[in-house]
Amino acid sequence: MYQYSQFWFFDCSLLDLFDTTKEYHIFVVGCSDGLSSVFFSDNLLNHPNSTLTCVDPHNDYFDYNISICKNRDKITVVPDFSIDKTFNFIYVDTALEIDTATLDIDGILWIEDYSIHIDNFEVIHESYPCILKKLNPKPVCSEKSTNNIS
């Protein structure tokens, strides 16, 4: 059973927006207890090539929850944003000011506590949390994932 200091994530009906069999390369910023990371791992990493990269875990609950979740072998924890990889799904739950227009994303940005450049995105879900799709994503090199969320 997962252990969380608080349960605050979101309405699971938002999963209807996603094809749970598709290949996703997810980047999670602001992991806290791992609630969102575990949710994405359990529900969206079903494709054999899917991956989840996490930055900014905050406590021991995160390590425990990740260790017992489905698809845990597809999860990588990194110390900072120095990543040479393109993601087709980025989830941001942080009060940090991130310039979302410059994130290396070719797909969906799911963001909370945000300051955004809204002109660069199509709003897919307007209420909390805000879910955005980047308009005119930059071309992706052949070595990187080219899977886009439709």
Secondary structure, 3 states (H helix, E strand, C coil): CCCCCCCCCCCHHHHHHCCCCCCCEEEEEEEECCHHHHHHHHHHCCCCCCEEEEEEECCHHHHHHHHHCCCHHHEEEECCCCCCCCEEEEEEECCCCCCHHHCCEEEEEEEECCCCCHHHEEEEECCCCEEEEECCCCCCCCCCCCCCCC
